[in-house]
Amino acid sequence: MTTPLPPQPQPAVIDAGNALLAETPSNLVTGLVETPHGQRLAVTVRTASTTLTVLLAAADAKAWAAAVSQAAGQMSQSGLIVANGSGVPQ
């Protein structure tokens, strides 16, 4: 009989030891793509130091959208960064 492993702690959202984590210009692009496993939502985040793309099935895309929406709803207005840089939240 094996003993179950204890639950692992969630990693921190921000790695405070990573000098590359700072506010820099970034870009978020989404688009639908056909894959061998069916249609996926491609979500790409580009920064000066990296590009990350994930392919999400519909259920995962909805879960990600809900998580982002919930987190954004908890932000103070002063913490909101306007992606296109053309204005400041009122």
TORBANU-360069 format. One line per field, with one value per atom (N, C-alpha, C): residue number from 1; residue in three letters; atom name; z, x, y. Coordinates in Angstrom, 3 decimals, padded with zeros to 6 digits, m for minus. Each point is the difference from the previous one (the first is absolute). Example, Ala and Ser with C-alpha at 12.3 -4.5 7.8 and 13.67 -1.06 7.14 Angstrom:
BEGIN
resi: c(1; 1; 1; 2; 2; 2);
resn: c(ALA; ALA; ALA; SER; SER; SER);
name: c(N; CA; C; N; CA; C);
z: c(007.800; 000.000; 000.000; m000.720; 000.060; 000.730);
x: c(013.190; m000.890; 000.900; m000.350; 000.820; m000.770);
y: c(m005.690; 001.190; 001.200; 001.050; 001.190; 001.090);
# end
This chain:
BEGIN
resi: c(1; 1; 1; 2; 2; 2; 3; 3; 3; 4; 4; 4; 5; 5; 5; 6; 6; 6; 7; 7; 7; 8; 8; 8; 9; 9; 9; 10; 10; 10; 11; 11; 11; 12; 12; 12; 13; 13; 13; 14; 14; 14; 15; 15; 15; 16; 16; 16; 17; 17; 17; 18; 18; 18; 19; 19; 19; 20; 20; 20; 21; 21; 21; 22; 22; 22; 23; 23; 23; 24; 24; 24; 25; 25; 25; 26; 26; 26; 27; 27; 27; 28; 28; 28; 29; 29; 29; 30; 30; 30; 31; 31; 31; 32; 32; 32; 33; 33; 33; 34; 34; 34; 35; 35; 35; 36; 36; 36; 37; 37; 37; 38; 38; 38; 39; 39; 39; 40; 40; 40; 41; 41; 41; 42; 42; 42; 43; 43; 43; 44; 44; 44; 45; 45; 45; 46; 46; 46; 47; 47; 47; 48; 48; 48; 49; 49; 49; 50; 50; 50; 51; 51; 51; 52; 52; 52; 53; 53; 53; 54; 54; 54; 55; 55; 55; 56; 56; 56; 57; 57; 57; 58; 58; 58; 59; 59; 59; 60; 60; 60; 61; 61; 61; 62; 62; 62; 63; 63; 63; 64; 64; 64; 65; 65; 65; 66; 66; 66; 67; 67; 67; 68; 68; 68; 69; 69; 69; 70; 70; 70; 71; 71; 71; 72; 72; 72; 73; 73; 73; 74; 74; 74; 75; 75; 75; 76; 76; 76; 77; 77; 77; 78; 78; 78; 79; 79; 79; 80; 80; 80; 81; 81; 81; 82; 82; 82; 83; 83; 83; 84; 84; 84; 85; 85; 85; 86; 86; 86; 87; 87; 87; 88; 88; 88; 89; 89; 89; 90; 90; 90);
resn: c(MET; MET; MET; THR; THR; THR; THR; THR; THR; PRO; PRO; PRO; LEU; LEU; LEU; PRO; PRO; PRO; PRO; PRO; PRO; GLN; GLN; GLN; PRO; PRO; PRO; GLN; GLN; GLN; PRO; PRO; PRO; ALA; ALA; ALA; VAL; VAL; VAL; ILE; ILE; ILE; ASP; ASP; ASP; ALA; ALA; ALA; GLY; GLY; GLY; ASN; ASN; ASN; ALA; ALA; ALA; LEU; LEU; LEU; LEU; LEU; LEU; ALA; ALA; ALA; GLU; GLU; GLU; THR; THR; THR; PRO; PRO; PRO; SER; SER; SER; ASN; ASN; ASN; LEU; LEU; LEU; VAL; VAL; VAL; THR; THR; THR; GLY; GLY; GLY; LEU; LEU; LEU; VAL; VAL; VAL; GLU; GLU; GLU; THR; THR; THR; PRO; PRO; PRO; HIS; HIS; HIS; GLY; GLY; GLY; GLN; GLN; GLN; ARG; ARG; ARG; LEU; LEU; LEU; ALA; ALA; ALA; VAL; VAL; VAL; THR; THR; THR; VAL; VAL; VAL; ARG; ARG; ARG; THR; THR; THR; ALA; ALA; ALA; SER; SER; SER; THR; THR; THR; THR; THR; THR; LEU; LEU; LEU; THR; THR; THR; VAL; VAL; VAL; LEU; LEU; LEU; LEU; LEU; LEU; ALA; ALA; ALA; ALA; ALA; ALA; ALA; ALA; ALA; ASP; ASP; ASP; ALA; ALA; ALA; LYS; LYS; LYS; ALA; ALA; ALA; TRP; TRP; TRP; ALA; ALA; ALA; ALA; ALA; ALA; ALA; ALA; ALA; VAL; VAL; VAL; SER; SER; SER; GLN; GLN; GLN; ALA; ALA; ALA; ALA; ALA; ALA; GLY; GLY; GLY; GLN; GLN; GLN; MET; MET; MET; SER; SER; SER; GLN; GLN; GLN; SER; SER; SER; GLY; GLY; GLY; LEU; LEU; LEU; ILE; ILE; ILE; VAL; VAL; VAL; ALA; ALA; ALA; ASN; ASN; ASN; GLY; GLY; GLY; SER; SER; SER; GLY; GLY; GLY; VAL; VAL; VAL; PRO; PRO; PRO; GLN; GLN; GLN);
name: c(N; CA; C; N; CA; C; N; CA; C; N; CA; C; N; CA; C; N; CA; C; N; CA; C; N; CA; C; N; CA; C; N; CA; C; N; CA; C; N; CA; C; N; CA; C; N; CA; C; N; CA; C; N; CA; C; N; CA; C; N; CA; C; N; CA; C; N; CA; C; N; CA; C; N; CA; C; N; CA; C; N; CA; C; N; CA; C; N; CA; C; N; CA; C; N; CA; C; N; CA; C; N; CA; C; N; CA; C; N; CA; C; N; CA; C; N; CA; C; N; CA; C; N; CA; C; N; CA; C; N; CA; C; N; CA; C; N; CA; C; N; CA; C; N; CA; C; N; CA; C; N; CA; C; N; CA; C; N; CA; C; N; CA; C; N; CA; C; N; CA; C; N; CA; C; N; CA; C; N; CA; C; N; CA; C; N; CA; C; N; CA; C; N; CA; C; N; CA; C; N; CA; C; N; CA; C; N; CA; C; N; CA; C; N; CA; C; N; CA; C; N; CA; C; N; CA; C; N; CA; C; N; CA; C; N; CA; C; N; CA; C; N; CA; C; N; CA; C; N; CA; C; N; CA; C; N; CA; C; N; CA; C; N; CA; C; N; CA; C; N; CA; C; N; CA; C; N; CA; C; N; CA; C; N; CA; C; N; CA; C; N; CA; C; N; CA; C; N; CA; C; N; CA; C; N; CA; C; N; CA; C; N; CA; C);
z: c(000.000; 000.000; 000.000; m000.876; m000.073; 000.790; 000.604; 000.741; m000.963; m000.017; m000.919; 000.383; m001.025; 000.220; 000.538; 000.867; 000.475; m001.149; 000.059; m001.074; m000.109; m001.233; m000.249; 000.081; 000.603; 000.053; m001.396; m000.225; m001.277; m000.102; m001.164; m000.148; 000.031; 000.413; 000.057; m001.407; m000.096; m001.292; m000.606; 000.824; m000.447; 000.646; m000.805; 000.495; 000.339; 001.281; 000.424; m000.301; m000.186; m000.296; m001.472; m000.859; m001.436; m000.395; m000.348; m000.357; m001.284; m000.816; m001.252; 000.215; 001.207; 000.256; 000.421; m000.939; 000.224; m001.045; 000.219; m000.987; m001.259; m001.096; m001.295; m001.031; m001.183; m001.045; m000.257; m000.171; m000.281; m000.945; m000.546; m000.989; 000.226; m000.023; 000.110; m001.299; m000.635; m001.268; 000.135; m000.492; m000.004; m001.405; m000.284; m001.298; 000.009; m000.866; m000.116; m001.015; 000.358; m000.890; m000.050; m001.148; m000.149; 000.304; 000.848; 000.352; m000.294; 000.056; m000.182; 001.040; 001.123; 001.063; m000.066; m001.048; m000.145; 000.185; m000.014; 000.112; 001.397; 000.052; 001.263; m000.043; 001.187; 000.135; 000.297; m000.888; 000.231; 000.761; 001.133; 000.822; 000.052; m000.551; m000.047; 000.778; 000.888; 000.751; m000.439; m000.471; m000.422; 000.901; 000.444; 000.746; m000.653; 000.552; m000.547; 000.154; 001.000; 000.278; m000.374; m000.344; m000.279; m000.788; m000.586; m000.627; 000.517; 000.432; 000.505; m000.718; m000.569; m000.653; 000.612; 000.331; 000.459; m000.921; m000.202; m000.798; 000.959; 000.040; 000.962; m000.682; 000.520; m000.422; 000.544; m000.501; 000.372; 001.514; 000.673; 001.447; 000.740; m000.450; 000.637; m000.260; m001.214; m000.331; 000.894; 000.211; 000.875; 001.436; 000.470; 001.369; 000.155; m000.999; 000.050; 000.000; m000.859; m000.084; 001.337; 000.635; 001.295; 001.058; m000.006; 000.982; m000.200; m001.256; m000.288; 000.370; m000.341; 000.311; 001.503; 000.735; 001.459; 000.601; m000.446; 000.521; m000.356; m001.231; m000.417; 000.824; 000.342; 000.822; 001.415; 000.456; 001.342; 000.031; m001.179; m000.055; 000.378; 000.652; 000.197; m001.351; m000.233; m001.304; m000.298; 001.027; m000.234; m000.416; 000.229; m000.380; m001.416; m000.689; m001.353; m000.992; m000.836; m001.031; m001.335; m000.705; m001.286; m001.052; m000.668; m000.890; m001.175; m000.572; m001.185; 000.358; 001.278; 000.447; m000.405; m000.562; m000.512; 001.055; 001.157; 001.002; 001.373; 000.965; 001.389; 000.459; 000.767; 000.464; 000.776; m000.215; 000.699; 001.269);
x: c(000.846; m000.846; 000.896; m000.320; 000.777; m000.697; 000.809; m000.526; m000.153; m001.183; m000.167; 000.939; 000.471; 000.869; m000.821; 000.591; m000.737; m000.187; m001.046; m000.209; 001.187; 000.349; 001.115; m000.499; 000.794; m000.424; 000.007; m000.910; m000.048; 001.208; 000.651; 001.117; m000.517; 000.863; m000.368; m000.314; m000.918; m000.374; 001.182; 000.765; 001.160; 001.248; 001.015; 001.290; 000.816; 000.014; 000.668; 001.493; 000.588; 001.419; 000.330; m001.002; 000.223; 000.101; 001.214; 000.231; m000.717; m000.423; m000.685; m001.463; m000.524; m001.397; m000.128; m000.379; m000.221; m001.003; m000.606; m000.943; 000.760; m000.343; 000.603; m001.108; 000.245; m001.013; m000.302; m001.266; m000.396; m001.181; m000.284; m001.061; m000.703; m001.319; m000.811; m000.774; 000.157; m000.680; m000.738; m001.224; m000.768; m000.496; m000.216; m000.536; m000.384; m000.912; m000.423; 000.876; 000.434; 000.829; m000.560; 000.186; m000.381; 001.220; m000.165; 001.087; m000.479; 000.886; m000.430; m001.037; m000.059; m000.965; m001.254; m000.149; m001.167; 000.364; m001.013; 000.202; 000.492; 000.966; 000.555; 000.099; m000.045; 000.258; 001.479; 000.721; 001.409; 000.075; 000.670; 000.208; 001.501; 000.442; 001.426; 000.263; 000.987; 000.470; 001.430; 000.255; 001.351; 000.504; 001.228; 000.680; 001.368; 000.761; 001.336; 000.908; m000.273; 000.911; m000.531; m001.275; m000.533; m001.299; m000.342; m001.308; m000.529; m001.246; m000.636; m001.327; m000.218; m001.268; m000.561; m001.274; m000.693; m001.185; m000.338; m001.167; m001.035; m001.162; m001.030; m001.234; m000.494; m001.303; m001.066; m001.212; m001.068; m000.208; m000.059; m000.231; 001.142; 001.229; 001.155; m000.011; m000.353; m000.066; m001.021; m001.139; m001.028; 000.490; 000.717; 000.526; 001.044; 000.895; 001.010; m000.685; m001.010; m000.702; m000.657; m000.601; m000.646; 001.034; 001.152; 001.044; 000.545; 000.239; 000.508; m001.050; m001.253; m001.075; m000.157; 000.071; m000.133; 001.161; 001.214; 001.162; m000.076; m000.415; m000.114; m001.058; m001.060; m001.054; 000.450; 001.062; 000.519; 001.053; 000.389; 001.037; m000.558; 000.862; m000.373; 000.161; m000.758; 000.066; 001.397; 000.710; 001.351; 000.974; m000.360; 000.874; m000.197; m000.982; m000.302; 000.921; 000.640; 000.887; m000.711; m000.164; m000.681; 000.963; m000.391; 000.899; 000.472; m000.891; 000.415; 000.696; 000.053; 000.720; m000.610; m001.220; m000.570; m000.772; m000.153; m000.752; 000.183; m000.531; 000.067; m001.414; m000.250; m001.360; m000.560; m001.253; m000.675; m000.652);
y: c(m001.172; 001.172; 001.241; 000.928; 001.237; 001.099; 000.821; 001.139; 001.164; 000.629; 001.141; 001.143; 000.677; 001.152; 001.163; 000.820; 001.178; 000.984; 000.821; 000.979; 000.945; 000.333; 000.908; 001.443; 000.881; 001.403; 000.612; 000.941; 000.707; 000.921; 000.037; 000.938; 001.442; 000.903; 001.416; 000.503; 000.947; 000.577; 000.749; 000.676; 000.774; m000.591; m000.247; m000.455; 001.236; 000.371; 001.238; m000.013; m001.163; m000.081; 000.166; 000.121; 000.112; 001.473; 000.437; 001.404; 000.407; m000.965; 000.327; 000.393; m000.245; 000.323; 001.461; 000.805; 001.420; 000.453; 001.144; 000.502; 000.395; m000.655; 000.281; m000.043; 000.537; m000.122; m001.478; m000.297; m001.381; 000.012; m001.167; m000.122; m001.328; 000.009; m001.205; m000.155; m001.150; m000.277; m001.320; m000.044; m001.244; m000.288; m001.259; m000.387; m001.468; m000.359; m001.392; m000.716; m001.199; m000.806; m001.418; m000.635; m001.404; m000.861; m000.992; m000.914; m001.427; m000.976; m001.391; m000.444; 000.729; m000.331; 000.861; 000.792; 000.865; 001.464; 000.832; 001.452; 000.359; 000.911; 000.474; 001.518; 000.587; 001.430; 000.158; 000.669; 000.295; 001.313; m000.024; 001.194; 000.232; 001.122; 000.317; 001.275; m000.071; 001.168; 000.250; 001.222; 000.380; 001.122; m000.132; 001.056; 000.206; 000.920; 000.245; m001.211; m000.848; m001.108; m001.377; m000.123; m001.336; 000.055; m001.123; m000.205; m001.320; m000.006; m001.207; m000.178; m001.171; m000.319; m001.275; 000.034; m001.202; m000.235; m001.264; m000.377; m000.571; 000.628; m000.366; m000.560; m001.118; m000.514; 000.948; m000.110; 000.931; 000.077; m001.144; 000.006; 000.688; m000.248; 000.646; 001.503; 000.398; 001.427; 000.702; m000.636; 000.592; 000.082; m001.016; 000.015; 001.103; 000.141; 001.071; 001.364; 000.174; 001.280; 000.338; m000.988; 000.225; 000.389; m000.673; 000.300; 001.414; 000.390; 001.343; 001.042; m000.258; 000.932; 000.178; m001.092; 000.071; 000.800; m000.279; 000.726; 001.480; 000.310; 001.407; 000.718; m000.710; 000.597; 000.320; m000.630; 000.243; 001.101; 000.490; 001.030; 001.357; 000.798; 001.396; 000.678; 001.040; 000.655; 000.508; 000.438; 000.525; m001.091; m001.276; m001.095; m000.470; 000.534; m000.435; 000.689; m000.802; 000.543; m000.123; 001.109; m000.003; m000.532; m001.088; m000.706; 000.845; 000.816; 000.761; 001.312; 000.331; 001.178; 001.317; m000.031; 001.249; 000.782; m000.546; 000.744; m000.601; 000.714; m000.425; m000.269; m001.055; m000.279; 001.175; 000.269; 001.101; m000.491);
# end
